[in-house]
Amino acid sequence: MNKHLSQFEDKRTETGLVLKDILRFYSENGYTAEEKIIADFIDMLQKEEFSIVIVGEFSVGKSTFLNALMGEKILPSYSDETTATVTCLRHKNKADNHQKGCVYYADGTSEDIDSIETDVISKYVSTRSDIPVAATVNHLDLFLDSPFLDGNITLVDTPGLNGTADGHREITEAQIMKSNVCLFMFSADRPGGQSEFEFLSQIRTKADKIIFVLNKIDQIKNNENESYEKVAENMLKNFGRIFPDATDIPEFWCISAYQALVARSHENLSYRGRTSVSDEDKARLLKMSRMEEFEDGLWNFITEGDKAKNSLITPISRASKMIDETLKNLELESAIYDSAVDNSDAQQIIDELSAKITETESKMDKLKSRINADIDQNLKNVLEFTLTKVRLFKGRQIANLQTFQTTEDLIELEKSLPSIINNGVSAATFEFKEKLVNDITNAVGKYLPDVAESVRIYISEYEFNICPDCRYNQTENSFELGIEQYQKSVNKTCVEINAMQAELDELTAQYTKALKIEKEREKIYNDLNLIKEEKQQYENGLEKPKVKRVYATEEKPRFSLFGLFRKKKITETTEYIDDTETRAWKKEVEMRLAEYSEQIRQKTLEYNAIEYDGKPSGELNEEIHLKSSILSELHKQLDEKREGFKNRYIRENVALYLKKKMYIESFYNEGTNSYSTLAAEAIDRFSEEFRIKLDEILHNDLERRFDLINKNIDALRFQLSLSNDEKNEKIKNINRQIGTIKSLYYRIEELKRSLNCTSGSDKIAI
């Protein structure tokens, strides 16, 4: 246990021992009324708890911080999700049936859970859950075996401020009001945003004490331009700028919750890529996290806070007044027995004391009249305060309703409406009761301080049970549009369109085929004509080469008639025709013409080989244009039907949106009006019952006062009949009581001095 908490527990134990000794004195000596009051003080002291609530935007590390305090990863914590509801961590000794936890639903029911495994807890607190946590779960209690929770410690984890579901903000604020300290957590990677300071401005007056906690300091690069000290300094400057009238500057602590969790957990949690951390490294991480220094400062801060001090000072101060009054009466009684008075003097004193009883009764009647008048006024003020709170709550919800832009958004909102109202009225009832306790106690204590604590205890334990009917009958989520008839008409047109499109596709395919064939035949035909033209041109251009005449000369001997040789020769010239070139030309022409003829034959065969018995492309094209016009008209009809339906849908959807919005506003009005009516009835019922209880308390107090006076009267009468030995024995008994009372009185005064002489802590610890 932390030394500061240990010191406080020592003081609480010492206070309890003193009160128990006072109780024993009153019990042993027949002070019945005083005995009951002191017993109430002891009960109040034993029930007192420390409440620490953690607030901040999502992903600042609230759940990781709580896990670090526990020393193990219990609450789920992911960077991409947020806690969806309030979670209270209590010591396992607080569990009624040894359960691990208890889920309190928005409809007022509850369910025990028998496991604190992360996946089980996530189901009831996480935005990743498969159930609508924010809409259905009011809060979750977990009972843990943790040394940190010893000594009536409760830790409260709240939804992120920027992820707080409707209604949970009121629960969060109520938890802040109940707490001994509010830890406002910031993340070092995005500290002090506008939304954070806006929420801070709302809770400053509600929190007993606020501590700033800068988490994730291990993510800051430690250099001259960036360090957690500089971040903290800048944030405090911003605090002073935004709240110039603030006289109490919050403490500021800088930590790394995850480093502390890695260091303390028995699991091998990864840190900066390392899945295994040695004991030496864990010790280093714990020191770097500054968590131990923070915890020490936190406990010092809590145990020195007003709520902690008052939990000890209030019962001991009230007991001190009772002891003082008892001492005075015992001393008066001792003086009566010790004095020697005759019958006439004794009777005079008895008459004076009897007159004092009458006078006390008269004063009490007047005080009762004043107290009742003050109570009437305070009850009116409390009711008006509560009604104002409810009106503000309703105003916030209706204003928030304007941010829901679609019917789908409103349908989702409808699922959360019972939870929103329940959470809102729960918070209002808490503040209502807190104010009632304080105002009525002060009203009574102003006149009769001795009975103020009895009044406070009675009101604190009084069950108001202001539970309006928060059932929401969800409106229809659809509207009549003649969908069946519309769908039939659309389907019919679609069938016609599909049929027409099929015909058009078939015609287009035929047209494409016809066009392709026609183009192929046209190309072949053109090629054929081109060949024929080339052939004709070739034939037309033919020019037969001319016949060449060739002359050959030859010398021959000249013979005589008789064959006699003579030396003289003669030259003969022979003429003949050379047709070589003509034959070549003719052969070439024949070949070329044969080639042309073959090409013509091939093209003719190719042309004749393309068969097509379908419609010509021109006719098909006309049909396509006709079908396209019909198809276009069908599409136009379909678009008109759809557009008409769409417009009708929009009109009906807008009507449904407005209807839902009006219905939700009506639900808010009815819910808050119902609560206001029930609150007024509860005030009237409380007023009636409290008057009876107050009469009982005042009667008991008056009886106690009368008892003391009657004791003096009885003592005076009795001492007249006593012998000296009997009188001395009586005085001895009274003096014994006086001695015990004085001893108790001195112990109380010493305890009060020790409680009031504690020193505070520094305002900043970075």
VOGU-3710 file (C-alpha; in Angstrom, 3 decimals, decimal comma):
1> mnkhlsqfed> 0,000/0,000/0,000  1,235/3,510/-0,836  2,736/5,365/2,124  0,274/8,269/1,823  -2,698/5,921/1,709  -1,159/3,932/4,549  -0,837/7,113/6,613  -4,436/8,028/5,839  -5,612/4,535/6,753  -3,746/4,898/10,041
11> krtetglvlk> -5,633/8,136/10,682  -8,912/6,528/9,704  -8,177/3,581/12,001  -7,266/5,953/14,820  -10,457/7,939/14,227  -12,462/4,717/14,269  -10,844/3,606/17,544  -11,642/6,942/19,195  -15,257/6,758/18,010  -15,565/3,156/19,205
21> dilrfyseng> -14,253/4,188/22,668  -16,821/7,005/22,746  -19,503/4,514/21,688  -18,417/2,155/24,490  -18,628/4,988/27,037  -22,138/6,006/25,993  -23,258/2,355/25,849  -21,901/1,478/29,295  -23,379/4,569/30,929  -26,884/4,420/29,432
31> ytaeekiiad> -26,697/7,283/26,895  -28,983/5,631/24,341  -29,483/8,603/21,983  -25,783/9,482/21,937  -24,907/5,829/21,404  -27,018/5,689/18,200  -25,492/8,886/16,793  -21,919/7,683/17,360  -22,805/4,315/15,808  -23,980/6,201/12,694
41> fidmlqkeef> -20,658/8,085/12,601  -18,704/4,804/12,723  -20,846/3,316/9,948  -20,295/6,431/7,798  -16,523/6,232/8,375  -16,365/2,574/7,374  -18,371/3,122/4,177  -16,268/6,062/2,966  -14,428/5,276/-0,280  -11,870/6,956/-2,518
51> sivivgefsv> -13,091/7,448/-6,074  -10,667/8,281/-8,884  -12,255/9,058/-12,250  -10,222/9,193/-15,469  -11,448/11,387/-18,335  -9,964/12,358/-21,686  -10,483/12,020/-25,403  -10,348/8,564/-26,960  -6,957/6,974/-27,548  -5,148/9,130/-24,990
61> gkstflnalm> -4,435/5,894/-23,100  -6,991/5,851/-20,259  -7,508/2,082/-20,364  -3,768/1,448/-20,696  -3,210/3,736/-17,710  -5,679/1,752/-15,585  -4,061/-1,483/-16,727  -0,703/-0,072/-15,618  -2,133/0,739/-12,182  -3,474/-2,831/-11,941
71> gekilpsysd> -0,177/-4,255/-13,220  -1,867/-6,406/-15,881  -3,704/-5,916/-19,169  -7,336/-6,241/-18,085  -9,232/-3,546/-19,965  -9,084/-3,638/-23,785  -7,061/-0,835/-25,300  -6,633/-0,314/-29,022  -5,646/2,772/-30,969  -8,630/2,483/-33,309
81> ettatvtclr> -11,420/2,060/-30,760  -12,779/3,708/-27,678  -14,373/2,667/-24,409  -18,107/2,827/-25,028  -19,401/2,948/-21,445  -18,406/3,705/-17,857  -16,292/1,003/-16,178  -15,704/0,884/-12,402  -12,798/-1,100/-10,968  -13,361/-2,191/-7,368
91> hknkadnhqk> -11,637/-4,569/-4,978  -12,868/-8,162/-5,114  -14,053/-7,857/-1,491  -16,785/-5,506/-2,754  -18,433/-8,281/-4,792  -21,723/-9,436/-3,262  -21,595/-12,987/-4,626  -17,861/-13,388/-5,355  -18,587/-12,586/-9,009  -15,849/-11,208/-11,256
101> gcvyyadgts> -18,016/-8,371/-12,500  -21,525/-7,055/-12,983  -23,078/-5,435/-16,062  -25,746/-2,818/-15,366  -27,991/-2,349/-18,398  -29,822/0,783/-19,446  -33,194/-0,864/-18,847  -32,406/-1,301/-15,129  -31,488/-4,990/-15,234  -28,065/-6,398/-14,348
111> edidsietdv> -26,025/-9,494/-15,133  -23,083/-11,061/-13,281  -20,011/-12,096/-15,277  -17,583/-14,768/-14,138  -14,522/-13,875/-16,204  -12,292/-10,833/-16,563  -10,610/-12,041/-19,738  -10,062/-9,188/-22,186  -12,369/-10,628/-24,841  -15,183/-11,030/-22,278
121> iskyvstrsd> -14,805/-7,476/-20,969  -14,614/-6,103/-24,528  -18,114/-7,412/-25,157  -19,510/-4,955/-22,580  -17,209/-1,921/-22,906  -15,722/-1,786/-26,392  -16,893/-0,153/-29,605  -15,745/-3,377/-31,273  -18,432/-5,362/-29,468  -21,124/-7,149/-31,439
131> ipvaatvnhl> -23,773/-5,594/-29,170  -24,653/-1,855/-29,140  -22,748/-1,133/-25,901  -23,333/2,610/-25,784  -27,072/2,138/-26,230  -27,667/-0,821/-23,920  -25,020/-0,797/-21,158  -25,212/1,808/-18,382  -21,968/0,820/-16,667  -19,789/-2,145/-15,779
141> dlfldspfld> -18,324/-3,049/-12,372  -15,201/-5,237/-12,266  -14,010/-6,778/-8,995  -10,251/-7,290/-8,998  -7,646/-8,675/-6,633  -5,357/-5,652/-6,805  -3,363/-4,014/-3,985  -4,079/-0,664/-5,619  -7,787/-1,075/-4,850  -7,244/-1,823/-1,145
151> gnitlvdtpg> -8,751/0,672/1,274  -12,077/1,288/-0,494  -10,500/2,545/-3,727  -12,639/2,757/-6,881  -11,181/3,570/-10,300  -13,597/4,813/-12,954  -12,830/4,570/-16,675  -15,030/6,802/-18,825  -15,813/6,955/-22,565  -13,651/9,262/-24,651
161> lngtadghre> -14,910/12,840/-24,573  -14,989/12,917/-28,380  -16,690/9,514/-28,465  -19,120/9,876/-25,602  -22,509/8,428/-26,516  -25,614/10,483/-25,870  -26,456/10,215/-22,191  -23,070/8,863/-21,111  -21,755/12,421/-20,796  -24,196/12,899/-17,907
171> iteaqimksn> -22,987/9,658/-16,302  -19,385/10,811/-16,730  -20,151/14,168/-15,116  -21,961/12,441/-12,244  -18,921/10,232/-11,643  -16,714/13,333/-11,624  -18,899/14,960/-8,969  -18,698/11,863/-6,754  -14,942/11,461/-7,132  -12,180/12,502/-4,777
181> vclfmfsadr> -10,046/13,402/-7,760  -10,502/13,689/-11,515  -7,528/12,703/-13,658  -7,782/14,642/-16,918  -5,571/12,774/-19,366  -3,918/14,212/-22,456  -1,842/12,477/-25,109  1,672/13,819/-25,721  1,224/13,464/-29,485  -1,792/15,856/-29,558
191> pggqsefefl> -2,085/17,679/-26,217  -4,540/20,389/-25,232  -6,999/20,472/-28,125  -9,952/22,848/-28,193  -12,510/20,118/-27,412  -10,483/19,072/-24,355  -10,446/22,556/-22,867  -14,147/22,967/-23,688  -14,988/19,874/-21,633  -12,581/21,004/-18,921
201> sqirtkadki> -14,516/24,262/-18,627  -17,703/22,253/-17,975  -16,289/20,035/-15,241  -14,087/22,493/-13,336  -16,946/23,381/-11,007  -18,046/19,758/-10,656  -14,738/18,162/-9,653  -13,371/18,286/-6,117  -9,817/18,145/-7,457  -8,386/17,908/-10,980
211> ifvlnkidqi> -4,971/16,566/-11,935  -3,566/16,872/-15,451  -1,825/13,742/-16,738  0,261/13,905/-19,908  0,533/10,343/-21,217  2,751/8,762/-23,906  5,812/10,878/-23,085  7,966/8,111/-24,594  6,651/9,227/-27,990  8,200/12,688/-27,633
221> knnenesyek> 11,648/13,225/-29,132  13,700/14,529/-26,224  15,643/17,478/-27,607  15,836/21,228/-27,124  12,808/21,903/-29,277  10,605/19,047/-28,050  10,387/17,587/-24,543  7,576/16,632/-22,202  8,617/19,451/-19,857  8,068/21,949/-22,649
231> vaenmlknfg> 4,723/20,379/-23,602  3,571/20,578/-19,972  4,715/24,179/-19,676  2,841/25,193/-22,840  -0,325/23,456/-21,676  -0,274/25,253/-18,334  0,190/28,546/-20,188  -2,857/27,691/-22,313  -4,793/26,821/-19,161  -3,970/30,225/-17,689
241> rifpdatdip> -4,910/31,947/-20,933  -8,249/30,114/-21,279  -9,106/30,309/-17,546  -7,611/33,638/-16,397  -9,782/33,618/-13,263  -8,474/30,231/-12,084  -6,951/30,420/-8,607  -6,227/26,720/-8,228  -3,788/25,546/-10,910  -4,033/21,760/-11,432
251> efwcisayqa> -1,072/19,531/-10,708  0,591/18,322/-13,883  2,179/14,876/-14,154  3,969/13,415/-17,183  3,985/9,618/-17,596  4,152/6,729/-20,030  1,418/4,290/-19,015  2,407/1,679/-21,577  6,035/1,619/-20,439  4,785/1,023/-16,879
261> lvarshenls> 2,403/-1,729/-18,067  5,189/-3,509/-19,984  7,394/-3,269/-16,892  4,763/-4,587/-14,470  2,871/-7,176/-16,511  3,660/-10,891/-16,256  2,801/-11,178/-19,949  5,437/-10,600/-22,610  4,041/-7,380/-24,049  5,791/-6,012/-27,112
271> yrgrtsvsde> 7,559/-2,673/-26,900  9,040/-0,998/-29,951  9,251/-4,253/-31,860  10,601/-6,295/-28,966  8,356/-9,126/-27,771  10,542/-10,075/-24,811  11,760/-7,618/-22,179  14,322/-8,572/-19,541  13,888/-7,824/-15,833  16,660/-5,248/-16,080
281> dkarllkmsr> 14,919/-3,538/-18,993  11,590/-3,666/-17,122  13,155/-1,843/-14,174  14,546/0,750/-16,570  11,175/1,152/-18,333  9,339/1,574/-15,019  11,714/4,340/-14,001  11,425/6,032/-17,396  7,617/5,826/-17,205  7,588/8,053/-14,047
291> meefedglwn> 4,587/5,994/-12,911  5,793/5,354/-9,369  6,445/9,070/-8,794  2,980/9,848/-10,143  1,273/7,265/-7,905  3,052/8,625/-4,858  1,962/12,158/-5,756  -1,575/10,981/-6,520  -2,057/9,396/-3,111  -0,592/12,420/-1,387
301> fitegdkakn> -2,978/14,604/-3,354  -6,031/12,410/-2,641  -5,443/11,841/1,040  -4,854/15,558/1,583  -7,966/16,542/-0,404  -11,040/18,125/1,176  -13,242/15,053/0,757  -10,691/12,773/2,394  -10,118/15,187/5,271  -13,818/15,816/5,792
311> slitpisras> -14,523/12,081/5,902  -12,443/12,063/9,118  -12,982/15,579/10,441  -16,797/15,639/10,162  -17,610/12,663/12,425  -14,858/13,497/14,911  -15,928/17,170/15,126  -19,544/16,197/15,709  -18,459/13,669/18,351  -16,341/16,377/19,958
321> kmidetlknl> -19,397/18,611/20,402  -21,357/15,749/21,945  -18,516/14,918/24,319  -18,269/18,592/25,315  -21,969/18,787/26,068  -21,880/15,503/28,004  -18,900/16,785/30,011  -20,693/20,010/30,933  -23,744/18,103/32,100  -21,642/15,664/34,131
331> elesaiydsa> -19,787/18,543/35,732  -23,126/20,188/36,569  -24,400/16,909/38,002  -21,195/16,525/39,997  -21,581/20,023/41,335  -25,149/19,237/42,387  -24,118/16,157/44,340  -21,092/17,910/45,743  -23,034/20,945/46,984  -24,853/21,135/50,290
341> vdnsdaqqii> -28,272/22,536/49,602  -31,364/22,529/51,758  -34,799/21,587/50,584  -35,859/25,128/49,668  -32,716/25,740/47,556  -33,041/22,339/45,933  -36,658/23,017/45,030  -35,694/26,387/43,540  -33,051/24,737/41,369  -35,547/22,012/40,388
351> delsakitet> -38,073/24,698/39,405  -35,409/26,488/37,364  -34,440/23,267/35,591  -38,104/22,438/34,971  -38,567/25,914/33,568  -35,554/25,260/31,343  -37,349/22,198/29,933  -40,394/24,304/29,125  -38,166/27,002/27,676  -36,277/24,406/25,595
361> eskmdklksr> -39,583/23,015/24,275  -40,692/26,506/23,318  -37,389/27,244/21,605  -37,539/23,913/19,786  -41,066/24,698/18,507  -39,828/28,033/17,157  -36,752/26,399/15,648  -38,912/23,731/14,047  -41,015/26,434/12,461  -37,909/28,163/11,082
371> inadidqnlk> -36,349/24,885/9,993  -39,535/23,833/8,191  -39,740/27,193/6,453  -36,110/26,853/5,332  -36,722/23,265/4,256  -39,725/24,363/2,183  -37,590/26,952/0,427  -34,724/24,508/-0,068  -37,038/21,870/-1,495  -38,371/24,441/-3,967
381> nvleftltkv> -34,806/25,412/-4,872  -33,744/21,800/-5,299  -36,763/21,058/-7,470  -36,128/24,142/-9,607  -32,447/23,196/-9,835  -33,417/19,700/-10,967  -35,995/20,927/-13,462  -33,414/23,337/-14,889  -30,941/20,471/-15,247  -33,569/18,373/-16,989
391> rlfkgrqian> -34,483/21,251/-19,316  -30,819/21,745/-20,174  -30,445/18,010/-20,803  -33,502/18,037/-23,065  -32,207/21,129/-24,850  -28,858/19,466/-25,495  -30,498/16,350/-26,871  -32,876/18,273/-29,134  -30,005/20,460/-30,339  -27,971/17,318/-30,990
401> lqtfqttedl> -30,947/15,901/-32,888  -30,427/18,582/-35,530  -27,074/16,994/-36,442  -28,816/13,818/-37,653  -29,280/14,460/-41,365  -30,772/11,205/-42,646  -33,607/8,866/-41,760  -31,030/6,092/-41,324  -29,235/8,204/-38,690  -32,498/8,665/-36,812
411> ielekslpsi> -33,239/4,931/-36,979  -29,866/4,290/-35,313  -30,554/7,004/-32,740  -33,905/5,424/-31,866  -32,054/2,318/-30,666  -30,201/4,432/-28,073  -33,084/6,601/-26,857  -33,967/4,577/-23,715  -30,299/4,580/-22,718  -29,994/8,322/-23,351
421> inngvsaatf> -32,980/9,124/-21,138  -31,943/6,626/-18,457  -28,412/7,979/-18,280  -29,631/11,561/-18,333  -32,161/11,111/-15,543  -29,709/9,020/-13,517  -27,232/11,872/-13,602  -29,975/14,399/-12,804  -31,143/12,274/-9,864  -27,599/12,057/-8,553
431> efkeklvndi> -27,110/15,828/-8,676  -30,623/16,298/-7,302  -29,840/14,093/-4,315  -26,402/15,643/-3,753  -27,909/19,104/-3,617  -30,768/17,916/-1,438  -28,359/16,308/1,045  -26,176/19,396/1,274  -28,930/22,030/1,321  -31,242/20,303/3,824
441> tnavgkylpd> -28,337/19,304/6,082  -27,091/22,893/6,084  -30,617/24,207/6,686  -31,003/22,025/9,778  -27,389/22,395/10,888  -27,686/26,161/10,896  -30,024/25,893/13,890  -29,203/22,467/15,349  -25,648/21,359/14,480  -25,918/18,299/16,704
451> vaesvriyis> -28,611/16,660/14,562  -27,237/17,710/11,164  -25,294/14,477/10,680  -28,359/12,345/11,431  -30,237/14,363/8,820  -27,434/13,915/6,296  -27,305/10,165/6,849  -31,083/9,804/6,502  -31,225/11,764/3,231  -28,131/9,988/1,868
461> eyefnicpdc> -29,784/6,617/2,422  -33,216/7,718/1,196  -34,256/6,026/-2,036  -36,000/8,435/-4,380  -36,670/5,963/-7,209  -37,421/8,575/-9,852  -37,840/6,201/-12,793  -39,829/7,544/-15,746  -41,104/5,099/-18,331  -38,297/5,184/-20,882
471> rynqtensfe> -39,729/2,595/-23,234  -39,646/3,824/-26,785  -42,128/2,479/-29,297  -40,110/2,740/-32,453  -41,924/4,279/-35,401  -42,288/2,521/-38,739  -39,039/2,450/-40,663  -40,736/2,178/-44,091  -43,579/3,821/-45,987  -46,193/2,797/-48,572
481> lgieqyqksv> -45,012/3,626/-52,075  -46,941/1,056/-54,154  -43,652/-0,775/-54,561  -45,292/-3,966/-55,845  -47,233/-2,152/-58,550  -44,190/-0,039/-59,389  -41,985/-3,116/-59,571  -44,460/-4,883/-61,885  -44,561/-1,910/-64,209  -40,785/-1,572/-64,168
491> nktcveinam> -40,346/-5,304/-64,736  -42,757/-5,224/-67,682  -40,859/-2,339/-69,277  -37,559/-4,065/-68,551  -38,844/-7,245/-70,242  -39,864/-5,180/-73,275  -36,493/-3,435/-73,249  -34,651/-6,733/-72,977  -36,716/-8,236/-75,803  -36,217/-5,170/-77,967
501> qaeldeltaq> -32,536/-5,103/-77,111  -32,276/-8,768/-78,061  -33,949/-8,057/-81,424  -31,701/-5,076/-81,918  -28,643/-7,116/-81,024  -29,717/-9,799/-83,517  -30,349/-7,212/-86,235  -27,037/-5,562/-85,467  -25,304/-8,933/-85,755  -27,066/-9,593/-89,069
511> ytkalkieke> -26,273/-6,112/-90,262  -22,649/-6,519/-89,285  -22,505/-9,873/-91,089  -24,288/-8,540/-94,194  -22,104/-5,484/-94,249  -19,002/-7,608/-93,905  -20,090/-9,960/-96,743  -21,092/-7,086/-98,973  -17,811/-5,394/-98,380  -15,910/-8,595/-99,091
521> rekiyndlnl> -17,862/-9,221/-102,348  -17,536/-5,597/-103,299  -13,812/-5,787/-102,752  -13,555/-8,970/-104,861  -15,777/-7,461/-107,536  -13,682/-4,337/-107,604  -10,527/-6,407/-107,764  -12,024/-8,428/-110,651  -12,932/-5,302/-112,579  -9,531/-3,885/-111,884
531> ikeekqqyen> -7,931/-7,037/-113,358  -10,198/-6,875/-116,399  -9,361/-3,215/-116,878  -5,685/-3,981/-116,563  -6,080/-6,807/-119,117  -7,981/-4,557/-121,479  -5,429/-1,839/-121,086  -2,703/-4,404/-121,710  -4,412/-5,690/-124,827  -5,077/-2,204/-126,048
541> glekpkvkrv> -1,474/-1,344/-125,578  -0,087/-4,326/-127,465  2,031/-3,478/-130,515  3,303/-6,345/-132,641  6,995/-5,956/-133,521  7,760/-5,432/-137,271  9,242/-8,248/-139,376  12,924/-7,868/-139,923  14,465/-8,612/-143,376  17,990/-9,939/-143,229
551> yateekprfs> 20,479/-9,903/-146,122  23,392/-12,316/-146,234  26,401/-12,053/-148,637  28,585/-14,952/-149,627  31,586/-15,229/-151,999  31,506/-18,279/-154,163  33,873/-19,562/-156,894  32,705/-19,002/-160,297  32,365/-22,140/-162,380  32,068/-22,319/-166,007
561> lfglfrkkki> 29,538/-24,022/-167,781  31,541/-26,941/-168,046  32,662/-26,939/-164,497  35,931/-25,682/-165,100  37,500/-23,778/-162,391  38,339/-20,367/-162,745  40,241/-18,217/-160,351  37,766/-15,323/-160,358  35,015/-15,444/-157,563  31,567/-13,968/-157,398
571> tetteyiddt> 29,550/-12,371/-154,353  25,951/-13,533/-153,765  23,371/-11,626/-151,630  20,512/-13,633/-150,008  17,343/-11,995/-148,421  15,302/-13,767/-145,633  12,799/-12,815/-142,776  13,959/-12,859/-138,962  10,809/-13,673/-136,735  12,654/-14,413/-133,449
581> etrawkkeve> 11,504/-11,194/-131,757  7,966/-11,683/-132,990  7,813/-15,156/-131,608  9,145/-13,978/-128,229  6,643/-11,148/-128,125  3,809/-13,468/-128,982  4,848/-15,890/-126,293  5,013/-13,133/-123,652  1,590/-11,790/-124,618  0,086/-15,232/-124,471
591> mrlaeyseqi> 1,551/-15,724/-120,972  0,323/-12,373/-119,707  -3,129/-12,917/-121,093  -3,177/-16,374/-119,560  -2,241/-14,830/-116,189  -5,012/-12,271/-116,484  -7,460/-14,962/-117,425  -6,394/-17,085/-114,443  -6,736/-14,107/-112,049  -10,157/-13,362/-113,500
601> rqktleynai> -11,113/-16,994/-113,118  -9,884/-17,122/-109,480  -11,638/-13,873/-108,500  -14,803/-15,054/-110,210  -14,623/-18,316/-108,250  -13,875/-16,354/-105,039  -16,807/-14,024/-105,699  -19,161/-16,884/-106,457  -17,934/-18,770/-103,371  -19,324/-16,094/-100,974
611> eydgkpsgel> -22,884/-17,105/-100,351  -25,433/-14,948/-98,422  -29,163/-15,434/-98,422  -29,997/-12,763/-95,800  -31,378/-9,276/-96,096  -29,168/-6,605/-97,528  -27,444/-4,248/-95,085  -29,470/-1,250/-96,201  -32,735/-2,924/-95,315  -31,283/-4,144/-92,029
621> neeihlkssi> -30,017/-0,663/-91,215  -33,506/0,749/-91,620  -34,881/-1,891/-89,255  -32,131/-1,114/-86,738  -33,018/2,583/-86,749  -36,652/1,708/-86,179  -35,897/-0,707/-83,321  -33,457/1,810/-81,755  -36,168/4,441/-81,685  -38,540/2,021/-79,977
631> lselhkqlde> -35,817/1,012/-77,459  -35,007/4,639/-76,741  -38,666/5,306/-76,044  -38,834/2,322/-73,682  -35,753/3,553/-71,789  -37,322/6,952/-71,537  -40,483/5,394/-70,077  -38,358/3,403/-67,596  -36,405/6,520/-66,547  -39,659/8,411/-66,077
641> kregfknryi> -41,038/5,620/-63,898  -37,861/5,486/-61,819  -37,595/9,242/-61,513  -41,220/9,409/-60,475  -40,664/6,702/-57,885  -37,478/8,395/-56,703  -39,256/11,708/-56,262  -42,080/9,965/-54,459  -39,521/8,137/-52,280  -37,779/11,406/-51,469
651> renvalylkk> -41,074/13,020/-50,529  -42,089/10,060/-48,368  -38,600/9,722/-46,885  -38,555/13,390/-45,956  -41,990/12,945/-44,433  -40,733/9,898/-42,483  -37,604/11,813/-41,404  -39,695/14,706/-40,131  -42,125/12,303/-38,472  -39,309/10,456/-36,687
661> kmyiesfyne> -37,657/13,697/-35,687  -40,923/15,013/-34,293  -41,557/11,699/-32,530  -38,080/11,703/-30,972  -38,505/15,303/-29,832  -41,849/14,267/-28,381  -40,126/11,349/-26,620  -37,559/13,716/-25,122  -40,346/16,055/-24,047  -42,472/13,277/-22,593
671> gtnsystlaa> -39,495/11,615/-20,906  -38,203/14,794/-19,295  -41,712/15,991/-18,435  -42,427/12,619/-16,868  -39,189/12,866/-14,914  -40,024/16,409/-13,821  -43,455/15,262/-12,628  -41,969/12,276/-10,828  -39,264/14,485/-9,303  -41,914/16,878/-7,990
681> eaidrfseef> -43,882/13,917/-6,605  -40,689/12,518/-5,087  -40,011/15,887/-3,447  -43,534/15,936/-2,012  -43,216/12,344/-0,833  -39,790/13,012/0,644  -41,040/16,205/2,289  -43,844/14,313/3,981  -41,643/11,429/5,114  -38,760/13,687/6,052
691> rikldeilhn> -40,983/15,846/8,279  -41,900/12,690/10,170  -38,247/11,657/10,375  -37,180/15,161/11,334  -39,775/15,224/14,093  -38,334/11,915/15,263  -34,770/13,249/15,117  -35,726/16,476/16,891  -37,773/14,565/19,396  -34,817/12,298/20,122
701> dlerrfdlin> -32,549/15,309/20,419  -35,053/17,018/22,694  -35,394/13,846/24,733  -31,633/13,721/24,984  -31,537/17,305/26,216  -34,433/16,669/28,593  -32,746/13,510/29,769  -29,675/15,477/30,721  -31,788/18,088/32,546  -33,900/15,411/34,203
711> knidalrfql> -30,725/13,679/35,264  -29,744/16,879/37,024  -33,227/17,189/38,586  -33,145/13,534/39,615  -29,641/13,986/40,913  -30,763/17,023/42,928  -33,733/15,194/44,352  -31,742/12,065/44,883  -28,895/13,770/46,659  -31,332/15,103/49,258
721> slsndeknek> -32,221/11,537/50,172  -28,699/10,170/50,131  -26,408/9,600/53,006  -22,947/11,103/52,815  -21,422/7,737/51,865  -23,968/7,220/49,108  -23,473/10,769/47,867  -19,693/10,288/47,822  -20,084/7,048/45,859  -22,310/8,847/43,352
731> ikninrqigt> -19,821/11,692/43,007  -17,036/9,143/42,571  -18,974/7,473/39,712  -19,677/10,826/38,054  -16,045/11,867/38,390  -15,006/8,546/36,836  -17,221/9,354/33,850  -15,794/12,874/33,742  -12,287/11,444/33,748  -13,130/9,106/30,880
741> ikslyyriee> -14,835/11,931/28,989  -11,878/14,262/29,447  -9,518/11,539/28,273  -11,667/11,048/25,182  -11,910/14,805/24,713  -8,117/15,200/24,776  -7,732/12,328/22,301  -10,278/13,964/20,003  -8,538/17,341/20,181  -5,167/15,751/19,458
751> lkrslnctsg> -6,687/13,854/16,526  -8,334/17,027/15,184  -5,009/18,855/15,313  -3,272/16,048/13,408  -6,007/16,041/10,790  -5,893/19,796/10,311  -2,113/20,192/10,291  -1,279/18,277/7,110  0,695/20,025/4,373  -0,330/20,267/0,722
761> sdkiai> 1,663/19,306/-2,334  3,299/21,332/-5,097  1,148/22,506/-7,957  3,280/21,111/-10,762  5,347/17,970/-10,889  6,994/17,427/-14,249
//
